């Protein structure tokens, strides 16, 4: 019984699509936009006024 469960788990893991490098990079940008956007604005000489939360 245990070997059947282990085999099913291995099969399920092989069927899971791996996240590509581009998708990981895109998710990183989306999650950290509050830090990245002001930095880009300031590096380009713009003025950044943070939103009050």
Steps between C-alpha positions, in 0.01 A plus 500: 500500500779742587679441172179575308462830681864588440465415131189718473682790666798470265267491200312808626829688549608424143170634363536835680625769263821666613501877525719655232765759571291769329196418718714513815645837393154636419366389840802663670428832328130485587569420866767771539355782290471724809879499531609475136284774344616785730862393449465517122329839520774642722780358282346675199496834679130511571328590821317232692230572755414183693135417551369521853367164609 
